[in-house]
Every structure is written in C-alpha cells, then in structure tokens.
C-alpha cells in the first residue's frame, strides 16, 4: 500500500456485526489526496440521507458547546486517530476504511435546521459546525451542504464556531466575514503536525499543514476570528511540535489556542495500533507505552475531566508546555467568545397565517 493513500489499513467489521470480516487497503482501489494525480477506478461513495433533525446535543463538561451540526457521517480526510470512526459501526459499516470511503451526506440539513430554530422553545447558544466529522471534507466542494447551513445561521443571527482542517472553509469567507462583523462566527483550525510526510500518512486527504496555517492568516485578513487546535497530541510522535505549531499559528494571527491529547475509544485502539506498526514499526511499542502512561495503563480513558488531557507526569508536562507557550505567544486559551443575544427565528413562510389566528 502506498503511504498516505488511506488513513486506515484495514476494514474490520464494526462491533455490532454478527460476523467478522477484514479487508485490507490493498484490496481496494485508492484515490489520491485533494484531487491530485489520476482519478481512481473506484471512487469514494457519497450517499444522501434523509435528515429530520440536524442539531446534535451533548452534556459533556469537557466540550465548550452543548450543540453541534455535522453535515456528513464519515470523513474522506481519513485521519487515523479520528474519534468519530466508531460511529460508523452504528450504520453497519466498518470504522476502518468504510469510514473514509463510504460517506453519508445530509442534503436536507439546512431545511432541518430552519425547522429546529423556528420552534418556540428554542434557546440560542453557540453551535459547533463540524464537531464530529469535518464539514469541509472533499464532498463539500461539490455538495455545498455546510454553506447552506451557514446561510441559515446568518439569516437567524445565530453564532457558529466552525471546526475544520481544510482550507475549503475559505470558500465561505464571505458569509463568515459578514457574521464576524457582529461577533457571530469564528473558526478553529486543527493543526496536528507541521511535517508534510507525517501529515500525509496520518491525515491523507486533509489540507497540508502549510495550507492550514495559511488558512488562519487569510481568515484573519478578512476579520474572521480564527484559532488553532493542536490536536491530537500523540506522545512520542508529534508532541515535540506543540510549541512550533502554536508559534506558526500565532504568526498567522491566531486569536485562540487549544490542544487535546490523543483519544483511542473503541475500535480506534486497534486501528491506530495497526497504523503505527505499519508506518512507524521501530517506534510503535514506545509510542503505545507512552499513551498508556497518560491513561492509567490503558490506551483510552473515557472519563469526563481526564479524557481530553490525560493523567500522570507526561500529561502534566504537556499541559505545562502548552500553558507556557500560549502565554509567551499571547494566545488566549479556550473557545472564542461569540454573541448569543442577536438571535431571531427564521422565516418559515407561515408568518402571515399568524394574522388570522
């Protein structure tokens, strides 16, 4: 298998499947990243899904928002560490190669959002666009679902925080710029590494690190608040780059910074371990040992309060390094503050009926 062609190396059955099967990447036709190179014989499939609701709720104390919108299930970026991979098992598909080659789109997302925002009991709070899978993955270039969602949010003066690792977000800078003038929009750009070779292996179809840093700069030139997420930090693999990532983002004009320690829930433990042994066989054992050292001897810690930052000396050192670097670079930590007081319900076409009731 060519390095960086796909993120996962296999297609093991999901945890809910009665029968277990495994397909390797060598058995599948592969596509080049970002449309570069010849077209593959078998392309990634994108299947539309009827969507009645689009706002997902969460009550996690580790996340600075309680609602999110994900226009896609699965993600062609193919990031091997993606914590959303296990969700594909609920669809009867593999969190491995299926997650990055069998994408489910939600073409009715904007209409569903309009219905939900028009409800009399809806209370406005910042919504995250792309908290689970990237709203600007390759399919968005053609389908424009994320743009249609932004259009509804702009109409309603509803604050939105975009989370992405794609420079495609710049296509929608016109909407984001208008919203930003009223403190209604911000963008957090995920930068995991500045090394092109590592990025191509670990995040094969995401924008290159250079493009992501440039995206922060271009967003800031348009007056759009843009921050950086150094996420995930992986012990022994990319953690040494933490300060460099923050410095590059600060030089590009970032207004906020955050980081997350690698999480390996459910099937991701095996997928990530398999990927390490394929791409970094001489370092795999030590990296996995370091991860366990931050997770009380396990590869994953699902507990609120510790799952994003880890525990133990190594995790503590990473926290201290992050705090020292962000203070030196004058980068505020945490979410970009947005205004929730301007919200107005969307026009549904039924307003005139109120005159006769």
N, C-alpha and C positions, 0 to 999 in steps of 0.2 A: 504494500500500500504506500502511495506517495505521502510523505509527511505533510500535514496541514490540509489534506484534501477533505477529510471529515474530522469532526471532533472525536466522536466515539469510534471504537474499533470493532464493536460487535452489536448485535441486535437481539440480546437475550429477551425472552418473554417477560412481560410485566408480572408483578407479584399476585395479580388476581387471576392469571391464566391457569386453567386446569392442566394443560400440557405445556411442557417447557421445550423451547427450541432456541437455537442460536444461529445467527447468520453473521458472517464477518464482512468487513468493509470490502474485502477482495471479491466478494460475490456480487457487489453492486456496482453499477456504472457510477462514476464520480463526476461531480460538477466543479469547475474552477471557482475560486473565490471572487466575489464582487463582479461577476460577469467577464473576468479577464480570461483570455485563451479561448479555445474552441468550445462549442456547445457540446454537452454530453449526450449520449444516445438516450439515456433515461433521465429526465429532469425531476427535480423535486416537485411533488404534487401539492397543490393548494386546493382544499375542499371547503366550499362555503357551508356555514352552519346557521340555521335559523336562531336568532337571538331575541328573546323576550325581555331579558334583563341584562344589563351591562355593568352596573356598579357592584363590585365585589367588596364585602365588608370584612374587616379584621379587628380583633381586640387585643392584638399583641402589644405589650408595653415596650417592645424593642424597636418598633417602627413608628416614625413620626407622622403617620397619617392613618385614618381609620377606614378609608375607602380608596378603591383603585379601579382603573379601566384597562383591560387587556384586549386589544382588538384581534389578537391571534392566540391560538393554542399551538405550542411547539414553536421552535425558532431555528431558522436556517443558519444563523450565525454559528451554531454548533459548538458553543463554549462547553468544554468537557466538564467544568465544575458547576454548571448551571443548576441551582437548587429547584428549578421548575421541572426538571426532567421527570421526576416521579409522577407528576400529574398526568403524563401520557398513559400511564398504566390504567387510569380510570376510564380511558377511551378504548381499552382493549388493545393498546399498542405498546411497543417497547420504549422505555425511557432512553434507549441507546440510539441507534441510527434512525429509527422511526421518528423520534422527537425532532430531528433536524431535517428529515426528508419528507415527512407526511404532516404538512401544516394545515391547521383548521383556521379559516378566516371567519370573521363576523361582519359581513357586509351591511347588516342592519343595525350596527352599533349606534350610529348617530340617532336613528329613529327611536331605538330603545332608550337611549339617554334622554332624549327630549321628553318621552313619556314619564320617566322617573323623576326628572327635575320639575315637571309640571304638577306633581302631586302636592296637595295642600299641606301635608305633614312634612315635606322635605326640609331639612335644616342644612344650610350651606356649611361646608368645611373643605379644606384643600383636598383635591383629588389627585392621586398619582397616576399618570399615564405611562404604563409600561412597568409596573412594579414586579410583574411575574415574567413575562416574555417581552422582548424588545418591540416597541411599537413602530420602529423604523428598520425592521429587517427587510431583506430584498423584496418580498412580495408587496410591501407598502408602496414601492416605487410605481407599481402598476395599478394597485387597487385603491390607494388613497383613503383608506378607512380612518387612519389616525388623523388625517387632515380634516375629514368630515366631522370627527369628534371635536377637534379643536374649534371648528366653526360654530358648533352648538354652544360650547363653553364660552366662546367670545360673545355670542349673542346674549347669553344669560349673565355676563359679567361674573362668571364662576371661576375662582382661582384654580390653577392647574400647575403641577410640578411634573415635568417630563423627565423620565429616566431612560438613558439610551447610551449605546456605544457606537452609534452610527452618525456619520456626517450628513445623512439624508435629512436629519432634523432641520438643516439649513434651508431646505425647500420651503418649509413652513415658517420661515423667519418673519414673513410679512404679518401673519396672524399673531405670532408670539411678540413681535415688536409692538403692535397696537395694544395688546393686552398688558405688556410690561409697562407701558406708559401710565397705566392705572394700578400698577403693582398687583397684577393678576396672573403673572406667568413667570416661571423660572425653569431652568434646565440643569440637571445633574448629569455630567458625562462620566461614564465609568472608564477608568484607565487602569488596567491591570499590570501592564509592563510597558517599558519603552523599547524593548528589544523586539525587532521585527520577526526574527526567527522563532522566538518563543511565542509571540502572538499568533503567528500563522499555524503553529502546532496546537495551541491551546484554545484559540478563538478563530477558527479558519476562515469564516466568512464575515466577520466583523470588520469595520473600518480599521485601517492600520493605526498604530499608536500616534504617529505623526499627524494623521488626519484628525484624530480625536482632539489632540491639543490645539490644532488649528481651528477646530470647530468651536472650542471655548473662546478663542480670540475673535472669531468672526461674529459669534453671538454677542460678545461684549461690545464690539464695534457698533452693533445695531441697538445697543441699550438694553439688551436682554440679560437679566441676572443669570450667570452660569457658574456652576461649581464643579468640583471634581470628587469622584468616589474612587479611592484607591482600593479597589475591591474586585475579587477577594485577595487578601494577603495569604500567601501559601508558604509556610515555614520551609526554608531550605531551597526554595525555587525562585520566588520573586520578591521576598520580603526585604532583601537588601536594597531594592529600588524605591522603597517608600519615600524617602526624602527627595530623591530625584524626580519622582512623579509629582509630588507637591510643588517642588520648585518650578518645574516646567509649566504646571497649571497656573501658578501664581504669576509667572512671567507673561502668560497669555491673558491675564486679567481675571482669573477665577475669584469669585466673591465668597466661596464657602468650600469646606473640605470635610470629607468623612472617610472612614475605612471600615471594612468588615473582614473578619477572619474567615478563612475557608470553612464552609459547611458541607458535610457529606451525608445528608439524610438518605435513608432507604437505599434504592438501587445505585445511587451515585457513588457510594463507597466502593463497590466493585468496579464500576465504570472508570472511576478516577484511578484506582489502583492498577487496573489493566492498562490504562493510557500511560501511566508513569513507567511501567515496566517495558512498554514498547518504545517510548521516546527517550526516557532517561534511565535505562536499566542499571547503571552504575550508582545512581543517586536515589533510586526508588525506596530502598529499605530505610535509609536515613530520613528521607522526607516524611514517610509514613510514621516513623518513630517520633519525629518532631511534632507531627499533627496530634498523635496520641498524647504527647506531653502537654498539649494545650487543652485536651478534652478528657482529663482524668483517666487516662489509659485507654480511651476508646477513640474511634475515628470520628464519632459525631456526638454532640451534646445537644439534645432538643430542648433543654430547659430555658425558659424565659430568663432574661437577665445575664446569662452567660453564653448563650448560643452564638451571639454576634461578635463577642470579644474574646471568649475563651478564658481559661484559668491557668494558674501556675506561673513560674518565673518568666518563661518565654513570652507568654501573652502579656504579662505585666511590662516587660521590656518594650514590646511593640507599642503598647499604649503610651508609654513614656516617650518613646521616639516620635510618635505621631504628635503628641501634645507639644513637645519641644520644637518640632519643625513647623507646625502651623502657627505657633506664637511668633517664631522668628520671621515667618513669611507674612505675618499679619492676616492670616486666613481664619475667619470665624468658623467654629465647628457647628455641625448640625444643619437642620433644614433652613432654606431661605424663607424668610417670613413674607407671607402674602396676605392680601386684604380679603376678608370674607364678608364685608359689610355691604358690598355693592350688588349682591346677587338679586336678579329679577327672574321670575319664572318665564319659561319660553312661551312664545305664542303658539297655540295649538290649532288655531283656526276655529275654535269654539267660543271665542270671546264674545262674539255678537249674540250668541244664544243667551248669555247672562242678562242681556237687556230685556228678555221676555220671560225670565224666571223670578 
